[in-house]
Amino acid sequence: MRKIINLYGIIFVLASSMVYAEAEFDFETLMESIDTNTHNLQGNIASKDSAATIALAKKMQSDFKLVEGFFENRGNAADAVTDAKRYEDMAAEIVKFVEASDFDSASTKAIEISNSCDDACHDTYKPL
């Protein structure tokens, strides 16, 4: 019996930490940050600042991963989950383009992220 109680205790602690991890960010603040970063990303690309562009694109990948998790947990938002995954992939493409010194393709992709974000979830899910 004691082993069962310990097992349930471990499960509770693990579940609690997952809930806490999900609550570690404010969604509205995250979305504002993503909006700002999409514009900053375009500026970094225009100035051909490889290091800053790559760092920001990688940050955006992780931010879009949080957005993906938010909408997965929310439910009833499969399109938002799909879009977030797509934006993660686009940010990864920007990293590859910049690493190859293809700033024109990186710029096109950054503009695509910005335009897509504005046309996707914002119309459907704002305000939450």
N, CA, C and O of each residue as an XYZ file, in Angstrom:
512
protein
N       0.823     -1.191      0.000
C       0.000      0.000      0.000
C       0.866      1.253      0.000
O       0.566      2.241     -0.670
N       1.942      1.185      0.766
C       2.840      2.339      0.865
C       3.478      2.644     -0.494
O       3.672      3.811     -0.836
N       3.808      1.598     -1.272
C       4.389      1.789     -2.604
C       3.398      2.487     -3.533
O       3.786      3.325     -4.347
N       2.136      2.141     -3.410
C       1.102      2.766     -4.246
C       0.974      4.248     -3.895
O       0.858      5.092     -4.784
N       0.996      4.558     -2.620
C       0.901      5.959     -2.191
C       2.114      6.736     -2.697
O       1.976      7.866     -3.167
N       3.310      6.129     -2.603
C       4.509      6.794     -3.109
C       4.424      7.009     -4.618
O       4.823      8.061     -5.119
N       3.914      6.030     -5.331
C       3.760      6.146     -6.776
C       2.820      7.292     -7.127
O       3.116      8.092     -8.014
N       1.681      7.371     -6.427
C       0.746      8.476     -6.673
C       1.379      9.820     -6.322
O       1.121     10.822     -6.990
N       2.184      9.846     -5.302
C       2.885     11.079     -4.925
C       3.835     11.534     -6.018
O       3.906     12.722     -6.335
N       4.560     10.594     -6.590
C       5.483     10.917     -7.679
C       4.706     11.418     -8.896
O       5.090     12.409     -9.517
N       3.639     10.747     -9.225
C       2.811     11.168    -10.362
C       2.272     12.575    -10.136
O       2.262     13.398    -11.052
N       1.824     12.848     -8.915
C       1.297     14.182     -8.598
C       2.370     15.254     -8.767
O       2.103     16.315     -9.330
N       3.566     14.985     -8.289
C       4.657     15.957     -8.397
C       5.001     16.208     -9.862
O       5.189     17.355    -10.268
N       5.084     15.153    -10.648
C       5.396     15.311    -12.065
C       4.295     16.084    -12.789
O       4.585     16.965    -13.599
N       3.050     15.762    -12.505
C       1.928     16.463    -13.140
C       1.910     17.927    -12.722
O       1.646     18.809    -13.539
N       2.185     18.176    -11.471
C       2.204     19.561    -10.981
C       3.294     20.362    -11.663
O       3.083     21.528    -12.000
N       4.451     19.764    -11.873
C       5.545     20.493    -12.521
C       5.220     20.788    -13.969
O       5.633     21.825    -14.488
N       4.483     19.898    -14.645
C       4.088     20.164    -16.022
C       3.096     21.315    -16.082
O       3.195     22.173    -16.958
N       2.166     21.342    -15.183
C       1.197     22.440    -15.138
C       1.916     23.743    -14.835
O       1.622     24.773    -15.441
N       2.859     23.704    -13.899
C       3.613     24.901    -13.546
C       4.414     25.392    -14.747
O       4.450     26.594    -15.014
N       5.059     24.477    -15.478
C       5.853     24.864    -16.638
C       4.981     25.544    -17.681
O       5.415     26.496    -18.329
N       3.775     25.072    -17.844
C       2.863     25.669    -18.818
C       2.434     27.059    -18.388
O       2.162     27.917    -19.228
N       2.372     27.284    -17.070
C       1.908     28.568    -16.562
C       3.042     29.567    -16.366
O       2.802     30.668    -15.871
N       4.270     29.213    -16.742
C       5.417     30.081    -16.511
C       5.433     31.314    -17.397
O       6.233     32.215    -17.147
N       4.604     31.401    -18.405
C       4.622     32.567    -19.266
C       3.214     33.137    -19.403
O       2.210     32.434    -19.290
N       3.189     34.421    -19.645
C       1.936     35.114    -19.897
C       1.739     35.123    -21.411
O       2.578     35.643    -22.147
N       0.645     34.555    -21.868
C       0.430     34.380    -23.302
C       0.414     35.721    -24.038
O       1.029     35.851    -25.096
N      -0.268     36.697    -23.498
C      -0.344     38.004    -24.168
C       1.042     38.633    -24.297
O       1.377     39.195    -25.340
N       1.839     38.538    -23.245
C       3.197     39.076    -23.280
C       4.028     38.338    -24.318
O       4.803     38.952    -25.052
N       3.866     37.020    -24.377
C       4.581     36.222    -25.364
C       4.208     36.657    -26.773
O       5.085     36.811    -27.623
N       2.930     36.857    -27.030
C       2.495     37.258    -28.369
C       3.018     38.646    -28.730
O       3.384     38.890    -29.880
N       3.055     39.547    -27.766
C       3.618     40.880    -28.019
C       5.100     40.770    -28.355
O       5.598     41.465    -29.240
N       5.796     39.894    -27.642
C       7.215     39.677    -27.893
C       7.437     39.117    -29.301
O       8.346     39.547    -30.011
N       6.607     38.164    -29.694
C       6.730     37.590    -31.039
C       6.494     38.665    -32.084
O       7.222     38.733    -33.075
N       5.497     39.498    -31.881
C       5.203     40.567    -32.836
C       6.403     41.502    -32.968
O       6.816     41.835    -34.080
N       6.957     41.922    -31.845
C       8.133     42.798    -31.857
C       9.310     42.101    -32.529
O      10.026     42.703    -33.330
N       9.501     40.829    -32.196
C      10.645     40.094    -32.743
C      10.539     39.862    -34.242
O      11.563     39.785    -34.921
N       9.327     39.750    -34.776
C       9.214     39.585    -36.234
C       9.729     40.833    -36.944
O      10.352     40.740    -38.001
N       9.469     41.991    -36.364
C       9.958     43.236    -36.963
C      11.468     43.395    -36.749
O      12.187     43.813    -37.656
N      11.937     43.062    -35.559
C      13.373     43.127    -35.279
C      14.151     42.164    -36.164
O      15.257     42.469    -36.609
N      13.568     41.010    -36.411
C      14.208     40.009    -37.257
C      14.437     40.569    -38.657
O      15.506     40.388    -39.240
N      13.439     41.242    -39.185
C      13.579     41.825    -40.520
C      14.676     42.886    -40.543
O      15.419     42.996    -41.518
N      14.775     43.671    -39.458
C      15.846     44.665    -39.370
C      17.217     44.023    -39.303
O      18.159     44.489    -39.944
N      17.332     42.948    -38.524
C      18.614     42.240    -38.428
C      19.023     41.663    -39.781
O      20.199     41.689    -40.146
N      18.060     41.149    -40.509
C      18.346     40.584    -41.829
C      18.774     41.696    -42.780
O      19.744     41.543    -43.521
N      18.052     42.815    -42.760
C      18.370     43.935    -43.653
C      19.783     44.455    -43.401
O      20.474     44.854    -44.338
N      20.215     44.453    -42.138
C      21.569     44.929    -41.821
C      22.612     43.810    -41.940
O      23.797     44.020    -41.683
N      22.150     42.632    -42.331
C      23.016     41.465    -42.535
C      23.818     41.111    -41.283
O      24.996     40.760    -41.347
N      23.131     41.219    -40.140
C      23.732     40.855    -38.860
C      23.424     39.378    -38.601
O      22.404     39.028    -38.007
N      24.323     38.543    -39.059
C      24.101     37.087    -38.990
C      23.879     36.596    -37.571
O      22.927     35.862    -37.307
N      24.748     36.993    -36.663
C      24.664     36.477    -35.289
C      23.344     36.876    -34.632
O      22.686     36.046    -34.005
N      22.959     38.141    -34.774
C      21.713     38.603    -34.159
C      20.501     37.953    -34.817
O      19.536     37.606    -34.135
N      20.545     37.787    -36.125
C      19.426     37.169    -36.844
C      19.250     35.720    -36.409
O      18.134     35.282    -36.129
N      20.341     34.984    -36.351
C      20.266     33.572    -35.969
C      19.771     33.432    -34.534
O      18.920     32.589    -34.249
N      20.298     34.252    -33.632
C      19.873     34.177    -32.229
C      18.382     34.485    -32.097
O      17.667     33.797    -31.369
N      17.914     35.515    -32.799
C      16.508     35.889    -32.702
C      15.605     34.847    -33.361
O      14.531     34.542    -32.842
N      16.029     34.303    -34.492
C      15.226     33.270    -35.160
C      15.110     32.030    -34.272
O      14.049     31.409    -34.219
N      16.173     31.670    -33.583
C      16.118     30.522    -32.678
C      15.213     30.806    -31.485
O      14.490     29.921    -31.028
N      15.251     32.036    -30.980
C      14.340     32.418    -29.892
C      12.900     32.321    -30.359
O      12.028     31.854    -29.627
N      12.660     32.765    -31.580
C      11.300     32.701    -32.114
C      10.842     31.260    -32.279
O       9.666     30.958    -32.073
N      11.751     30.371    -32.645
C      11.400     28.954    -32.721
C      10.886     28.470    -31.371
O       9.848     27.812    -31.300
N      11.597     28.789    -30.317
C      11.167     28.325    -28.995
C       9.880     29.025    -28.559
O       9.045     28.420    -27.887
N       9.715     30.289    -28.935
C       8.469     30.993    -28.607
C       7.281     30.370    -29.334
O       6.212     30.194    -28.749
N       7.465     30.040    -30.596
C       6.374     29.400    -31.340
C       6.068     28.006    -30.789
O       4.936     27.533    -30.887
N       7.070     27.354    -30.213
C       6.843     26.062    -29.560
C       5.934     26.254    -28.349
O       5.060     25.425    -28.098
N       6.128     27.332    -27.599
C       5.242     27.641    -26.474
C       3.818     27.924    -26.957
O       2.845     27.484    -26.344
N       3.712     28.658    -28.052
C       2.390     28.949    -28.628
C       1.710     27.652    -29.039
O       0.522     27.456    -28.783
N       2.459     26.780    -29.669
C       1.932     25.475    -30.075
C       1.384     24.716    -28.864
O       0.272     24.189    -28.908
N       2.161     24.664    -27.794
C       1.729     23.970    -26.582
C       0.504     24.619    -25.959
O      -0.392     23.928    -25.472
N       0.465     25.940    -25.974
C      -0.684     26.666    -25.426
C      -1.972     26.252    -26.146
O      -2.976     25.940    -25.506
N      -1.932     26.252    -27.471
C      -3.137     25.929    -28.224
C      -3.459     24.436    -28.195
O      -4.627     24.055    -28.271
N      -2.431     23.586    -28.084
C      -2.708     22.156    -27.923
C      -3.475     21.917    -26.632
O      -4.456     21.173    -26.609
N      -3.019     22.558    -25.552
C      -3.681     22.385    -24.257
C      -5.057     23.035    -24.226
O      -5.962     22.556    -23.543
N      -5.207     24.097    -24.946
C      -6.491     24.795    -24.978
C      -7.561     23.940    -25.651
O      -8.720     23.931    -25.237
N      -7.152     23.224    -26.694
C      -8.097     22.413    -27.446
C      -8.899     23.269    -28.404
O      -8.884     24.496    -28.311
N      -9.587     22.637    -29.308
C     -10.437     23.331    -30.274
C      -9.688     24.390    -31.069
O     -10.272     25.406    -31.445
N      -8.396     24.166    -31.332
C      -7.604     25.150    -32.059
C      -6.541     24.450    -32.901
O      -5.381     24.862    -32.920
N      -6.941     23.401    -33.587
C      -5.986     22.624    -34.383
C      -5.294     23.492    -35.425
O      -4.119     23.280    -35.726
N      -6.009     24.464    -35.976
C      -5.396     25.331    -36.971
C      -4.282     26.184    -36.352
O      -3.262     26.427    -36.997
N      -4.468     26.631    -35.130
C      -3.443     27.422    -34.450
C      -2.220     26.571    -34.143
O      -1.092     27.057    -34.229
N      -2.424     25.322    -33.790
C      -1.312     24.402    -33.538
C      -0.526     24.194    -34.830
O       0.704     24.247    -34.831
N      -1.233     23.961    -35.915
C      -0.593     23.765    -37.217
C       0.191     25.007    -37.628
O       1.322     24.906    -38.103
N      -0.419     26.180    -37.441
C       0.259     27.425    -37.795
C       1.520     27.610    -36.962
O       2.561     27.978    -37.505
N       1.450     27.364    -35.662
C       2.618     27.536    -34.797
C       3.755     26.622    -35.244
O       4.913     27.040    -35.268
N       3.437     25.388    -35.595
C       4.465     24.460    -36.090
C       5.083     24.996    -37.384
O       6.293     24.913    -37.592
N       4.231     25.542    -38.242
C       4.712     26.087    -39.519
C       5.658     27.263    -39.273
O       6.676     27.393    -39.952
N       5.324     28.119    -38.302
C       6.182     29.261    -37.995
C       7.506     28.809    -37.386
O       8.548     29.410    -37.650
N       7.472     27.763    -36.581
C       8.714     27.182    -36.053
C       9.617     26.765    -37.207
O      10.813     27.056    -37.216
N       9.023     26.080    -38.178
C       9.782     25.616    -39.337
C      10.328     26.786    -40.154
O      11.463     26.737    -40.629
N       9.524     27.835    -40.317
C       9.986     28.997    -41.077
C      11.149     29.678    -40.365
O      12.098     30.117    -41.014
N      11.086     29.770    -39.043
C      12.194     30.361    -38.288
C      13.457     29.520    -38.457
O      14.557     30.063    -38.565
N      13.304     28.210    -38.481
C      14.449     27.321    -38.706
C      15.022     27.526    -40.112
O      16.237     27.478    -40.302
N      14.153     27.752    -41.087
C      14.618     28.022    -42.452
C      15.421     29.314    -42.503
O      16.424     29.399    -43.212
N      14.980     30.323    -41.750
C      15.709     31.592    -41.712
C      17.133     31.358    -41.212
O      18.089     31.907    -41.761
N      17.268     30.546    -40.174
C      18.606     30.224    -39.654
C      19.454     29.619    -40.765
O      20.602     30.021    -40.958
N      18.902     28.664    -41.492
C      19.660     28.007    -42.570
C      20.027     28.987    -43.674
O      21.146     28.962    -44.186
N      19.084     29.850    -44.039
C      19.376     30.835    -45.085
C      20.505     31.775    -44.660
O      21.411     32.059    -45.444
N      20.447     32.250    -43.431
C      21.470     33.187    -42.952
C      22.822     32.489    -42.836
O      23.855     33.067    -43.172
N      22.812     31.255    -42.364
C      24.074     30.508    -42.297
C      24.698     30.351    -43.680
O      25.919     30.259    -43.807
N      23.858     30.320    -44.717
C      24.340     30.221    -46.097
C      24.523     31.599    -46.733
O      24.783     31.700    -47.932
N      24.388     32.658    -45.934
C      24.494     34.048    -46.406
C      23.483     34.391    -47.484
O      23.746     35.229    -48.346
N      22.333     33.746    -47.437
C      21.238     34.028    -48.377
C      20.226     34.938    -47.669
O      19.162     34.499    -47.235
N      20.591     36.208    -47.571
C      19.769     37.153    -46.834
C      18.473     37.496    -47.564
O      17.484     37.858    -46.928
N      18.469     37.387    -48.893
C      17.235     37.658    -49.637
C      16.161     36.629    -49.306
O      15.008     36.989    -49.069
N      16.533     35.350    -49.288
C      15.567     34.304    -48.940
C      15.153     34.409    -47.480
O      13.992     34.177    -47.144
N      16.096     34.758    -46.613
C      15.779     34.936    -45.187
C      14.783     36.070    -45.015
O      13.853     35.967    -44.216
N      14.972     37.150    -45.760
C      14.055     38.291    -45.685
C      12.659     37.903    -46.146
O      11.666     38.245    -45.504
N      12.589     37.194    -47.249
C      11.299     36.745    -47.768
C      10.580     35.884    -46.735
O       9.375     36.031    -46.531
N      11.311     34.996    -46.089
C      10.721     34.102    -45.088
C      10.282     34.884    -43.852
O       9.234     34.589    -43.277
N      11.067     35.876    -43.436
C      10.714     36.690    -42.268
C       9.441     37.494    -42.541
O       8.582     37.624    -41.669
N       9.329     38.022    -43.738
C       8.117     38.762    -44.118
C       6.925     37.819    -44.147
O       5.823     38.190    -43.742
N       7.145     36.603    -44.624
C       6.074     35.600    -44.651
C       5.582     35.274    -43.239
O       4.378     35.142    -43.019
N       6.502     35.144    -42.289
C       6.099     34.896    -40.902
C       5.229     36.048    -40.404
O       4.155     35.833    -39.844
N       5.703     37.255    -40.615
C       4.979     38.430    -40.136
C       3.582     38.515    -40.731
O       2.606     38.711    -40.008
N       3.487     38.368    -42.039
C       2.179     38.436    -42.697
C       1.266     37.290    -42.286
O       0.068     37.488    -42.082
N       1.825     36.106    -42.167
C       1.024     34.936    -41.798
C       0.475     35.062    -40.390
O      -0.687     34.743    -40.140
N       1.306     35.523    -39.474
C       0.851     35.695    -38.091
C      -0.318     36.668    -38.035
O      -1.322     36.420    -37.367
N      -0.173     37.762    -38.737
C      -1.228     38.779    -38.712
C      -2.543     38.251    -39.273
O      -3.618     38.620    -38.800
N      -2.457     37.389    -40.281
C      -3.668     36.897    -40.940
C      -4.262     35.650    -40.299
O      -5.406     35.298    -40.588
N      -3.516     34.982    -39.442
C      -3.967     33.678    -38.927
C      -4.684     33.816    -37.592
O      -5.839     34.239    -37.540
N      -4.015     33.467    -36.547
C      -4.616     33.390    -35.211
C      -5.206     34.710    -34.738
O      -6.222     34.722    -34.042
N      -4.592     35.798    -35.102
C      -5.061     37.088    -34.581
C      -6.522     37.325    -34.897
O      -7.273     37.816    -34.054
N      -6.925     36.985    -36.092
C      -8.320     37.203    -36.482
C      -9.261     36.250    -35.757
O     -10.376     36.626    -35.394
N      -8.814     35.027    -35.549
C      -9.677     34.000    -34.972
C      -9.645     33.978    -33.456
O     -10.688     33.812    -32.824
N      -8.471     34.142    -32.857
C      -8.299     33.878    -31.433
C      -8.011     35.118    -30.573
O      -7.772     34.979    -29.373
N      -8.026     36.280    -31.135
C      -7.787     37.477    -30.339
C      -9.078     38.230    -30.208
O      -9.755     38.406    -31.222
N      -9.474     38.687    -29.055
C      -8.827     38.419    -27.790
C      -9.162     37.031    -27.285
O     -10.225     36.483    -27.578
N      -8.235     36.472    -26.518
C      -8.437     35.141    -25.969
C      -9.433     35.224    -24.911
O      -9.767     34.211    -24.297
